[in-house]
Amino acid sequence: MTAAKLEQYRERIRTELDRVVEFWLKYSHDKQYGGFFTCIAEDGKIYDELKYVWLQGRQVWMYCRLYRTMERFRRPEILDAAKLGGAFLQKFARAPTPGGTEKCAFCLTRDGRAVKVQRTIFSECFYVMAMDELARVTGDKDMQADAVKMMDQLVHWVRVDPSGLGRPQLPGDSPVNSMAVPMMLLCLVDQLIEGRSEMMEKYSEVGDWCVKQILQHVQRDGAAILENVTPDGKELPGCQGRQQNPGHALEAGWFLLQYAKQKGDAQLQKEAIEKFIEVPFHAGWDKEHGGLFYFLDADGYCPTQLEWSMKLWWPHCEALIAYLMAYSQTNEPLLLSRFSQVYDYTFSHFPDPEHGEWFGYLSQQGNVVLDFKGGPFKGFFHVPRCLYICEKLLDGLLEKQDS
């Protein structure tokens, strides 16, 4: 593929990133209480004032990453919004639970009162991402220490004693290795160790453990990536054991690619591409209508998730990153061809040319089903993270061609 085509991709991606950033700058900031509105209609109107901690943390992280690493986003209004979002999180995100454990809430009122706490680790994960990235921008050592303290609590819950999550182990509920957990911890290791040798030493073993846990999800002689397996890497019975989530596997793929590059591990790079990128893509691509299915059953049964056949924004974002990163590491033309396939579907279906930002939820046929731009799970994260990473990768590819 010619440099002209890569340049064309970069130009569209760069323009789209600018439009997405402007949408959230314009509509999402709560100037009265701090933090961000995330339930945002197609045209930017706020339809619900609840604040979801996952999305608050993700938006702080995304603003700070853009501010720190891209010259055109080094703007005072972006930094100010990130600081206010970080302050809102530090003040309100923690919610004491009946067991005495201090967790992060899942959902807050507009003014910061806890509404709901989940018995999972993910609110805490996005708190760590936000605080660490904001600390990198501001130089606030206490904030960085806060991120590390929360990370250590997460590692304790996952690897030592999960009782602090508040989820009782019921007799019929077998322990599960859910791919989301080691994936998120690996993401946090990558966040915390960047440019810090002492953190690299502290979390090196955790990173290696996460990779081993993720690789356990390669099942059926390498023919499937299963979302849930037993703690010792065996297939679980029933629907839970057969569940496939192509977008999630693709996201794991590029997490593994990043780790393989950092470690200089050629075998891990090969496994990431062959198993976590190519296998789920071929399983998940809708050959009739295009786009990636949300859920699949490894035995071909109809998945029990009602939305299984829908085309969601975030799996396509993960596929774009995965294939472009794989191509940038290998120069294998087939991988760039796959990127082009996903790109053509994504950019012809998700972006809203009228109001900006992307629709998130399409029917199997590719029609918009839910027309809001932000909701309880869709915020300022997957779209801008994808566009940001792809722009950076294309910068690198084009520089190589020029040299």
C-alpha positions as CSV (number, residue, x, y, z in Angstrom):
1,M,0.0,0.0,0.0
2,T,1.3,3.4,-0.9
3,A,2.4,6.2,1.4
4,A,-0.4,8.2,-0.2
5,K,-3.0,5.8,1.2
6,L,-1.4,5.8,4.7
7,E,-1.5,9.6,4.5
8,Q,-5.1,9.5,3.6
9,Y,-5.9,7.3,6.6
10,R,-3.9,9.7,8.9
11,E,-5.7,12.8,7.6
12,R,-9.2,11.3,8.2
13,I,-8.3,9.9,11.6
14,R,-6.7,13.2,12.6
15,T,-9.7,15.2,11.5
16,E,-12.1,12.7,13.3
17,L,-10.1,13.0,16.5
18,D,-10.3,16.8,16.5
19,R,-14.1,16.6,16.0
20,V,-14.5,14.0,18.8
21,V,-12.5,16.1,21.2
22,E,-14.4,19.3,20.4
23,F,-17.7,17.4,21.0
24,W,-16.8,16.4,24.5
25,L,-15.2,19.8,25.3
26,K,-18.4,21.5,24.2
27,Y,-21.0,19.4,25.9
28,S,-19.6,17.2,28.7
29,H,-18.1,19.5,31.3
30,D,-20.1,20.1,34.5
31,K,-19.0,23.7,35.4
32,Q,-21.1,23.7,38.6
33,Y,-19.9,20.4,40.4
34,G,-16.9,19.3,38.4
35,G,-16.5,16.0,36.6
36,F,-18.2,15.2,33.4
37,F,-21.7,14.5,32.0
38,T,-21.6,11.3,30.0
39,C,-25.3,10.7,29.2
40,I,-25.2,12.9,26.1
41,A,-27.8,12.8,23.3
42,E,-27.1,12.8,19.6
43,D,-27.1,16.7,19.4
44,G,-25.2,17.2,22.7
45,K,-28.1,17.7,25.1
46,I,-27.7,16.1,28.6
47,Y,-30.4,13.5,29.1
48,D,-29.3,12.2,32.5
49,E,-27.0,13.8,35.1
50,L,-25.7,10.6,36.7
51,K,-21.9,10.3,36.6
52,Y,-20.3,6.9,36.0
53,V,-16.9,6.5,37.6
54,W,-15.5,4.3,34.8
55,L,-16.2,7.1,32.4
56,Q,-15.0,9.9,34.7
57,G,-11.7,8.2,35.1
58,R,-11.4,7.4,31.4
59,Q,-12.1,11.0,30.4
60,V,-9.4,12.3,32.8
61,W,-6.9,9.8,31.4
62,M,-7.8,10.6,27.8
63,Y,-7.5,14.4,28.3
64,C,-4.2,14.0,30.0
65,R,-2.7,11.6,27.5
66,L,-3.7,14.0,24.6
67,Y,-2.4,17.0,26.5
68,R,0.9,15.2,27.4
69,T,1.8,13.6,24.1
70,M,0.2,15.7,21.3
71,E,1.2,19.3,20.7
72,R,-2.1,20.4,19.3
73,F,-4.0,19.3,22.4
74,R,-1.7,21.1,24.8
75,R,-4.5,23.6,25.6
76,P,-5.3,25.1,29.0
77,E,-9.0,24.2,28.8
78,I,-8.1,20.5,28.4
79,L,-5.8,20.5,31.3
80,D,-8.2,22.5,33.5
81,A,-11.0,20.0,32.7
82,A,-8.7,17.1,33.6
83,K,-7.7,18.6,36.9
84,L,-11.4,19.3,37.8
85,G,-12.3,15.8,36.8
86,G,-9.4,14.4,38.9
87,A,-10.4,16.5,41.9
88,F,-14.0,15.2,41.6
89,L,-12.8,11.6,41.6
90,Q,-10.5,12.0,44.5
91,K,-13.2,13.7,46.5
92,F,-16.2,11.5,45.7
93,A,-15.2,8.2,44.0
94,R,-14.5,6.2,47.1
95,A,-17.5,4.7,48.7
96,P,-17.3,2.7,52.0
97,T,-19.1,-0.7,51.8
98,P,-20.8,-2.7,54.5
99,G,-17.8,-4.9,54.9
100,G,-15.6,-1.9,55.8
101,T,-13.7,-2.1,52.5
102,E,-13.3,1.2,50.7
103,K,-14.2,0.7,47.0
104,C,-14.8,3.1,44.2
105,A,-18.5,3.6,43.4
106,F,-19.8,2.6,39.9
107,C,-22.2,5.5,39.7
108,L,-22.6,8.9,41.5
109,T,-25.2,11.7,41.5
110,R,-24.3,14.9,39.8
111,D,-22.9,16.3,43.1
112,G,-20.9,13.2,43.9
113,R,-23.1,11.0,46.2
114,A,-22.6,7.3,45.7
115,V,-25.6,5.6,43.9
116,K,-24.2,2.1,43.2
117,V,-21.1,0.0,43.9
118,Q,-20.1,-3.0,41.8
119,R,-18.4,-6.0,43.2
120,T,-15.7,-5.9,40.5
121,I,-12.4,-4.1,40.1
122,F,-13.1,-1.9,37.2
123,S,-14.0,1.5,38.8
124,E,-10.8,1.2,40.7
125,C,-8.8,0.4,37.5
126,F,-10.0,3.5,35.8
127,Y,-9.3,5.5,38.9
128,V,-5.7,4.3,38.8
129,M,-5.4,5.2,35.1
130,A,-6.8,8.7,35.7
131,M,-4.7,9.5,38.7
132,D,-1.4,8.2,37.3
133,E,-1.8,10.1,34.0
134,L,-2.9,13.3,35.7
135,A,0.1,13.0,38.0
136,R,2.4,12.7,35.0
137,V,1.0,16.0,33.6
138,T,0.9,18.0,36.9
139,G,3.9,16.5,38.7
140,D,1.8,15.7,41.8
141,K,3.7,13.0,43.7
142,D,0.8,12.5,46.2
143,M,-1.6,11.8,43.3
144,Q,0.9,9.3,41.8
145,A,1.2,7.6,45.2
146,D,-2.6,7.4,45.4
147,A,-2.6,5.6,42.1
148,V,0.0,3.1,43.2
149,K,-1.8,2.5,46.5
150,M,-5.0,1.7,44.6
151,M,-3.1,-0.6,42.2
152,D,-1.6,-2.5,45.1
153,Q,-5.1,-3.0,46.5
154,L,-6.3,-4.3,43.2
155,V,-3.5,-6.8,42.9
156,H,-4.3,-8.0,46.5
157,W,-8.0,-8.5,45.6
158,V,-7.2,-10.4,42.4
159,R,-4.3,-12.5,43.5
160,V,-4.6,-12.9,47.3
161,D,-8.0,-12.2,48.8
162,P,-11.1,-11.2,46.8
163,S,-13.3,-10.9,49.9
164,G,-12.9,-7.1,49.9
165,L,-14.9,-6.9,46.7
166,G,-18.0,-8.0,48.7
167,R,-18.9,-10.9,46.5
168,P,-19.6,-14.1,48.6
169,Q,-18.3,-17.4,47.1
170,L,-21.6,-19.4,46.7
171,P,-21.4,-23.2,46.7
172,G,-22.6,-23.6,43.1
173,D,-20.5,-20.7,41.7
174,S,-17.2,-22.0,40.5
175,P,-14.2,-19.7,40.4
176,V,-13.6,-18.2,36.9
177,N,-10.6,-16.6,35.1
178,S,-12.5,-13.9,33.3
179,M,-10.2,-12.4,30.6
180,A,-11.2,-8.8,31.6
181,V,-9.3,-9.0,34.9
182,P,-5.8,-9.8,33.7
183,M,-6.3,-7.6,30.7
184,M,-7.1,-4.6,32.9
185,L,-4.2,-5.3,35.2
186,L,-1.8,-5.6,32.3
187,C,-3.1,-2.2,31.0
188,L,-2.4,-0.7,34.4
189,V,1.1,-2.2,34.5
190,D,1.8,-0.6,31.1
191,Q,0.5,2.7,32.5
192,L,2.5,2.7,35.7
193,I,5.8,1.6,34.4
194,E,6.2,4.0,31.5
195,G,9.5,5.8,31.9
196,R,9.9,4.6,35.6
197,S,12.5,2.0,36.3
198,E,11.4,1.5,39.9
199,M,7.8,0.8,38.8
200,M,9.1,-1.6,36.1
201,E,10.9,-3.6,38.8
202,K,7.9,-3.4,41.2
203,Y,5.3,-4.6,38.6
204,S,7.4,-6.8,36.3
205,E,6.2,-10.1,37.9
206,V,2.5,-8.8,37.9
207,G,2.8,-8.1,34.1
208,D,4.2,-11.6,33.4
209,W,1.4,-13.2,35.5
210,C,-1.3,-11.2,33.6
211,V,0.1,-12.4,30.2
212,K,0.0,-16.1,31.4
213,Q,-3.6,-15.6,32.6
214,I,-4.6,-14.1,29.2
215,L,-2.9,-16.8,27.3
216,Q,-5.0,-19.4,29.1
217,H,-8.0,-18.2,27.1
218,V,-6.6,-19.7,23.9
219,Q,-8.7,-22.8,23.8
220,R,-9.8,-25.7,21.4
221,D,-6.2,-26.2,20.1
222,G,-5.9,-22.5,19.3
223,A,-9.2,-22.3,17.3
224,A,-11.0,-20.1,19.8
225,I,-10.5,-17.4,22.4
226,L,-13.0,-18.0,25.2
227,E,-13.9,-15.2,27.5
228,N,-14.1,-17.3,30.6
229,V,-12.0,-20.3,31.7
230,T,-11.3,-22.1,34.9
231,P,-8.4,-20.7,37.1
232,D,-6.2,-23.5,35.8
233,G,-7.0,-22.7,32.1
234,K,-9.7,-25.3,31.3
235,E,-12.9,-24.8,29.4
236,L,-16.0,-24.1,31.6
237,P,-19.4,-25.9,30.9
238,G,-22.4,-24.2,29.5
239,C,-23.0,-20.8,27.9
240,Q,-20.4,-19.0,30.1
241,G,-17.7,-21.4,29.0
242,R,-18.6,-21.1,25.3
243,Q,-18.8,-17.3,25.2
244,Q,-16.7,-15.4,22.7
245,N,-16.3,-11.6,22.6
246,P,-14.4,-10.8,19.4
247,G,-13.8,-7.2,20.3
248,H,-12.4,-8.0,23.7
249,A,-10.1,-10.6,22.3
250,L,-8.8,-8.1,19.7
251,E,-8.2,-5.6,22.5
252,A,-6.2,-8.3,24.4
253,G,-4.3,-8.8,21.2
254,W,-2.9,-5.3,21.1
255,F,-2.2,-5.2,24.8
256,L,-0.1,-8.3,24.3
257,L,1.6,-6.8,21.2
258,Q,2.6,-3.8,23.3
259,Y,4.0,-6.0,26.1
260,A,5.8,-8.2,23.5
261,K,7.5,-5.2,22.0
262,Q,8.6,-3.9,25.4
263,K,10.0,-7.3,26.3
264,G,11.4,-8.1,22.9
265,D,9.4,-11.3,22.9
266,A,8.9,-12.5,19.3
267,Q,7.0,-15.6,20.3
268,L,4.4,-13.6,22.2
269,Q,4.1,-11.2,19.3
270,K,3.4,-14.2,17.0
271,E,0.8,-15.6,19.4
272,A,-0.9,-12.2,19.8
273,I,-1.3,-11.8,16.1
274,E,-2.3,-15.4,15.2
275,K,-4.5,-16.2,18.1
276,F,-5.8,-12.9,19.6
277,I,-6.2,-10.9,16.4
278,E,-6.7,-13.2,13.5
279,V,-8.8,-15.9,15.2
280,P,-11.4,-13.6,16.7
281,F,-11.6,-11.5,13.6
282,H,-12.4,-14.4,11.4
283,A,-14.9,-15.8,13.9
284,G,-16.5,-12.4,14.5
285,W,-16.7,-10.7,11.1
286,D,-20.3,-10.7,9.7
287,K,-19.8,-12.0,6.1
288,E,-23.3,-10.9,5.1
289,H,-23.5,-7.3,6.4
290,G,-19.9,-6.5,7.5
291,G,-18.8,-5.4,10.9
292,L,-18.0,-7.5,14.0
293,F,-20.6,-9.3,16.1
294,Y,-20.7,-8.4,19.8
295,F,-20.9,-12.0,21.2
296,L,-20.6,-15.5,19.7
297,D,-21.1,-19.0,21.0
298,A,-18.1,-21.3,20.2
299,D,-20.4,-24.2,19.4
300,G,-22.6,-22.1,17.1
301,Y,-25.6,-21.9,19.4
302,C,-27.5,-18.6,19.4
303,P,-25.8,-16.5,22.2
304,T,-28.1,-15.7,25.1
305,Q,-27.1,-12.0,25.1
306,L,-29.9,-10.1,23.4
307,E,-27.5,-7.7,21.7
308,W,-25.2,-10.4,20.4
309,S,-25.7,-9.6,16.7
310,M,-25.4,-5.8,17.1
311,K,-22.4,-3.9,15.8
312,L,-20.9,-1.8,18.6
313,W,-18.4,1.0,18.3
314,W,-15.8,-0.3,20.6
315,P,-14.9,-3.7,19.1
316,H,-14.3,-1.9,15.8
317,C,-12.0,0.6,17.6
318,E,-10.0,-2.3,19.1
319,A,-9.8,-4.0,15.7
320,L,-8.4,-0.9,14.1
321,I,-5.7,-0.5,16.8
322,A,-4.9,-4.2,16.7
323,Y,-4.4,-4.5,13.0
324,L,-2.5,-1.3,12.5
325,M,-0.2,-2.1,15.5
326,A,0.4,-5.6,14.2
327,Y,1.2,-4.2,10.7
328,S,3.5,-1.5,12.2
329,Q,5.5,-4.3,14.0
330,T,5.7,-6.8,11.1
331,N,5.1,-5.0,7.8
332,E,2.9,-7.9,6.8
333,P,0.6,-6.6,4.0
334,L,-2.3,-8.9,4.9
335,L,-2.5,-7.2,8.3
336,L,-2.8,-3.8,6.6
337,S,-5.5,-5.2,4.3
338,R,-7.5,-6.3,7.4
339,F,-7.1,-2.8,8.9
340,S,-8.5,-1.3,5.6
341,Q,-11.5,-3.7,5.8
342,V,-12.3,-2.6,9.3
343,Y,-11.6,1.0,8.5
344,D,-14.0,1.1,5.6
345,Y,-16.8,-0.4,7.7
346,T,-16.2,1.7,10.7
347,F,-15.8,5.1,9.0
348,S,-18.9,4.5,6.8
349,H,-21.2,3.5,9.7
350,F,-20.2,5.1,13.1
351,P,-19.2,8.7,12.7
352,D,-22.0,11.4,12.8
353,P,-21.2,14.0,10.1
354,E,-23.9,16.3,11.4
355,H,-23.3,16.7,15.1
356,G,-19.9,15.1,15.5
357,E,-18.7,12.1,17.6
358,W,-19.8,8.5,16.8
359,F,-22.9,6.5,17.2
360,G,-22.3,3.5,19.4
361,Y,-25.0,0.9,18.7
362,L,-26.0,-0.4,15.3
363,S,-28.2,-3.2,14.2
364,Q,-26.7,-6.3,12.5
365,Q,-27.5,-4.6,9.2
366,G,-25.6,-1.5,10.2
367,N,-28.4,0.9,11.0
368,V,-28.3,3.2,14.1
369,V,-30.4,1.7,16.9
370,L,-29.4,3.9,19.9
371,D,-28.7,7.4,18.8
372,F,-27.0,8.9,21.9
373,K,-23.3,9.8,21.8
374,G,-22.7,9.0,25.5
375,G,-24.3,6.7,28.0
376,P,-23.6,4.6,31.0
377,F,-20.8,2.7,29.2
378,K,-19.9,4.9,26.2
379,G,-17.9,8.0,27.1
380,F,-14.8,9.8,26.0
381,F,-12.5,6.8,25.7
382,H,-12.7,4.1,23.1
383,V,-13.2,6.4,20.1
384,P,-10.5,9.0,21.0
385,R,-8.1,6.3,22.3
386,C,-8.4,4.4,19.0
387,L,-8.0,7.6,16.9
388,Y,-5.1,8.8,19.0
389,I,-3.2,5.4,18.8
390,C,-3.8,5.0,15.1
391,E,-2.6,8.5,14.3
392,K,0.6,7.8,16.3
393,L,1.1,4.5,14.5
394,L,0.5,6.1,11.1
395,D,3.0,8.9,12.0
396,G,5.6,6.2,12.7
397,L,4.8,4.3,9.5
398,L,5.1,7.4,7.3
399,E,8.3,8.5,9.0
400,K,9.8,5.1,8.2
401,Q,8.8,5.4,4.5
402,D,10.4,8.9,4.3
403,S,13.7,7.8,5.8
